[in-house]
Amino acid sequence: MVASRSDFAIDWRRQLQLQRSQDDDNVPVKPSRSHVQLRPSGALATADAQLLDRIRQGDEVALDALMARYWSELHAYLDHILQNPDVAEDLVQETFVRLWARREQWELAGSLRGLVFQIGRRLALDERKSIRRRLTRLTAHRSDPAVPTPVDLLERGELEQAFSRALGRLPERRRLTFLMARWEGLSHREIAAALGISIQTVANQVTTALADLRTALRPFIDSSDR
């Protein structure tokens, strides 16, 4: 049986009290932006290269450090492009999801900051185009809603089963944070207060959860693009 959205929503509430009493050694707490030291460009370039090497090797602590360094700045930049802070935050999250998911492919021609901002900018521009396309479709087909075919319904059921399995395989804290953010609609600040962790740790957990789920569901994502 496929677990429903409400089942998982109840699940995170049941886990919350237990989670508060568990050791959080495996979740790196993010330093605040004020703790990041400014360095000469040469030293920063070396640190960037070392950080990317660690990320390529699957080091989640290195990903945390990268997010601490550039999260706020990237959010301000994408908000300037989109004029929507909520969408900008989603795309900041997606930026780090993509960087992590494709970590073995990146080559650092310039700075790591430049790479992060390049990914984010591309996502923001794609989002603007997507908004225009959605508005066009809504205008053109407002009186002609699409009716799902039997094949569509079958594929949807298979996707839901695959998603339930992938969600169940996430580490408990990661799954809990993801459910609170994406299904309950709680802000990072609200989740941090509920779980007793930093806001940036919440962002880290959601980012890694999204990357894990995307990897697990890649066959479905790839087939939908064909």
C-alpha positions as CSV (number, residue, x, y, z in Angstrom):
1,M,0.0,0.0,0.0
2,V,1.3,3.5,-0.8
3,A,1.7,5.7,2.2
4,S,-0.5,8.8,1.8
5,R,0.6,12.4,2.3
6,S,-1.4,12.5,5.6
7,D,0.4,9.4,6.8
8,F,3.7,11.1,6.5
9,A,2.4,14.3,8.0
10,I,1.3,12.3,11.1
11,D,4.6,10.5,11.0
12,W,6.7,13.6,11.5
13,R,4.6,14.8,14.4
14,R,5.0,11.4,16.1
15,Q,8.8,11.6,15.6
16,L,9.2,15.1,16.8
17,Q,9.3,14.4,20.5
18,L,11.6,11.5,20.0
19,Q,13.9,13.4,17.7
20,R,14.4,16.2,20.2
21,S,16.0,13.7,22.6
22,Q,18.3,12.1,20.1
23,D,22.0,13.0,19.5
24,D,22.5,15.3,16.6
25,D,26.1,14.4,15.9
26,N,25.4,13.4,12.3
27,V,23.9,16.8,11.4
28,P,26.6,19.5,11.1
29,V,25.4,22.7,12.6
30,K,26.1,25.6,10.3
31,P,28.1,28.6,11.4
32,S,26.4,31.9,11.0
33,R,27.4,34.2,8.2
34,S,29.2,36.5,10.7
35,H,31.6,33.6,11.5
36,V,32.9,33.4,8.0
37,Q,36.3,35.0,7.8
38,L,37.2,37.2,4.8
39,R,40.5,36.0,3.2
40,P,42.7,37.4,0.5
41,S,41.7,36.3,-3.0
42,G,44.5,33.8,-3.4
43,A,43.7,32.1,-0.1
44,L,40.0,32.1,-1.0
45,A,40.7,30.5,-4.4
46,T,42.7,27.7,-2.7
47,A,40.0,27.2,-0.2
48,D,37.4,27.1,-2.9
49,A,39.3,24.4,-4.8
50,Q,39.7,22.3,-1.7
51,L,36.1,22.7,-0.8
52,L,35.0,21.6,-4.3
53,D,37.3,18.6,-4.0
54,R,35.7,17.6,-0.8
55,I,32.2,18.0,-2.2
56,R,33.1,15.8,-5.2
57,Q,34.0,13.1,-2.7
58,G,30.6,13.3,-1.1
59,D,31.5,15.3,2.0
60,E,28.3,16.8,3.3
61,V,30.2,19.0,5.8
62,A,31.8,20.7,2.9
63,L,28.4,21.3,1.3
64,D,27.3,22.8,4.6
65,A,30.3,25.1,4.5
66,L,29.5,26.2,1.0
67,M,25.9,27.0,1.9
68,A,26.9,29.0,4.9
69,R,29.2,31.0,2.8
70,Y,26.9,31.9,-0.1
71,W,23.3,31.3,0.9
72,S,22.3,34.8,2.0
73,E,24.2,36.5,-0.8
74,L,22.7,34.2,-3.5
75,H,19.2,34.7,-2.1
76,A,19.5,38.5,-2.4
77,Y,20.8,38.2,-6.0
78,L,18.0,35.8,-7.1
79,D,15.4,37.9,-5.3
80,H,16.6,40.9,-7.3
81,I,16.1,39.0,-10.6
82,L,12.7,37.5,-9.7
83,Q,11.3,40.1,-7.2
84,N,9.9,37.3,-5.2
85,P,11.7,36.3,-2.0
86,D,9.9,32.9,-1.6
87,V,10.6,31.7,-5.1
88,A,14.2,33.0,-4.7
89,E,14.6,30.9,-1.6
90,D,13.3,27.8,-3.4
91,L,15.8,28.4,-6.2
92,V,18.7,28.9,-3.8
93,Q,17.8,25.5,-2.4
94,E,17.6,24.1,-5.9
95,T,21.0,25.6,-6.7
96,F,22.7,23.6,-4.0
97,V,20.7,20.5,-4.8
98,R,22.0,20.6,-8.4
99,L,25.5,21.4,-7.3
100,W,25.5,18.4,-5.0
101,A,23.7,16.0,-7.3
102,R,26.2,16.7,-10.1
103,R,29.2,17.2,-7.9
104,E,31.5,14.8,-9.8
105,Q,30.9,16.8,-13.0
106,W,31.9,20.3,-12.0
107,E,35.2,21.8,-13.1
108,L,36.3,25.1,-11.4
109,A,37.5,27.4,-14.2
110,G,36.9,30.5,-12.0
111,S,35.8,30.9,-8.4
112,L,33.4,28.6,-6.6
113,R,31.2,31.7,-5.9
114,G,31.0,32.2,-9.6
115,L,29.9,28.6,-10.2
116,V,27.2,28.9,-7.5
117,F,25.9,32.1,-8.9
118,Q,26.0,30.8,-12.5
119,I,23.8,27.9,-11.5
120,G,21.5,30.1,-9.5
121,R,21.2,32.7,-12.3
122,R,20.4,30.1,-14.9
123,L,17.6,28.7,-12.6
124,A,16.2,32.2,-12.1
125,L,16.1,33.0,-15.8
126,D,14.5,29.6,-16.5
127,E,11.9,30.3,-13.8
128,R,11.0,33.6,-15.5
129,K,10.5,31.8,-18.8
130,S,8.5,29.1,-17.1
131,I,6.2,31.6,-15.5
132,R,5.5,33.2,-18.9
133,R,4.8,29.8,-20.5
134,R,2.4,28.9,-17.6
135,L,0.5,32.1,-18.0
136,T,0.3,31.6,-21.8
137,R,-1.1,28.1,-21.3
138,L,-3.6,29.2,-18.7
139,T,-4.9,31.9,-21.0
140,A,-5.0,29.6,-24.0
141,H,-6.6,26.5,-22.3
142,R,-8.6,27.9,-19.5
143,S,-11.8,26.3,-20.8
144,D,-10.1,23.1,-21.9
145,P,-8.6,21.3,-18.9
146,A,-6.5,18.2,-19.6
147,V,-8.1,14.9,-18.7
148,P,-5.6,12.2,-17.5
149,T,-5.4,9.1,-19.6
150,P,-5.2,5.5,-18.1
151,V,-1.5,5.5,-18.9
152,D,-1.1,8.8,-17.0
153,L,-2.9,7.4,-14.0
154,L,-0.8,4.2,-14.0
155,E,2.5,6.2,-14.2
156,R,1.3,8.5,-11.5
157,G,0.6,5.5,-9.2
158,E,4.1,4.0,-10.0
159,L,5.7,7.4,-9.2
160,E,3.8,7.6,-5.9
161,Q,5.0,4.2,-4.9
162,A,8.6,5.0,-5.8
163,F,8.4,8.3,-3.9
164,S,7.1,6.6,-0.8
165,R,9.9,4.1,-0.9
166,A,12.6,6.7,-1.4
167,L,11.2,8.9,1.3
168,G,11.2,6.0,3.7
169,R,14.9,5.3,3.0
170,L,15.9,8.9,4.1
171,P,17.7,9.2,7.5
172,E,15.1,10.0,10.1
173,R,16.1,13.6,10.8
174,R,16.4,14.3,7.1
175,R,12.9,12.9,6.3
176,L,11.4,14.8,9.2
177,T,12.8,18.1,8.1
178,F,11.8,17.5,4.5
179,L,8.2,16.7,5.5
180,M,7.9,19.7,7.8
181,A,9.2,22.0,5.0
182,R,7.6,20.6,1.9
183,W,4.3,19.1,3.1
184,E,3.4,21.0,6.2
185,G,4.6,24.3,4.6
186,L,6.6,25.4,7.7
187,S,9.3,28.0,7.2
188,H,12.9,27.1,7.9
189,R,12.7,29.3,11.0
190,E,9.7,27.5,12.3
191,I,11.3,24.1,11.8
192,A,14.5,25.2,13.4
193,A,12.6,26.3,16.5
194,A,10.6,23.1,16.6
195,L,13.6,20.8,16.3
196,G,16.1,22.9,18.3
197,I,18.6,23.3,15.4
198,S,19.9,26.2,13.4
199,I,18.0,27.6,10.4
200,Q,20.9,26.8,8.1
201,T,21.0,23.2,9.3
202,V,17.3,23.0,8.3
203,A,18.3,24.3,4.8
204,N,21.1,21.7,4.6
205,Q,18.8,18.8,5.5
206,V,16.1,19.8,3.0
207,T,18.8,20.3,0.3
208,T,20.3,16.9,0.8
209,A,16.8,15.3,1.0
210,L,15.8,16.8,-2.3
211,A,19.0,15.5,-3.9
212,D,18.5,12.0,-2.5
213,L,14.9,11.9,-3.7
214,R,15.8,13.2,-7.1
215,T,18.4,10.5,-7.5
216,A,16.0,7.8,-6.5
217,L,13.3,9.1,-8.8
218,R,15.6,9.8,-11.8
219,P,14.0,7.1,-14.0
220,F,10.6,8.8,-13.7
221,I,12.0,12.3,-14.2
222,D,14.0,11.3,-17.2
223,S,11.0,9.5,-18.8
224,S,8.8,12.5,-18.3
225,D,11.3,14.7,-20.3
226,R,11.2,12.4,-23.3
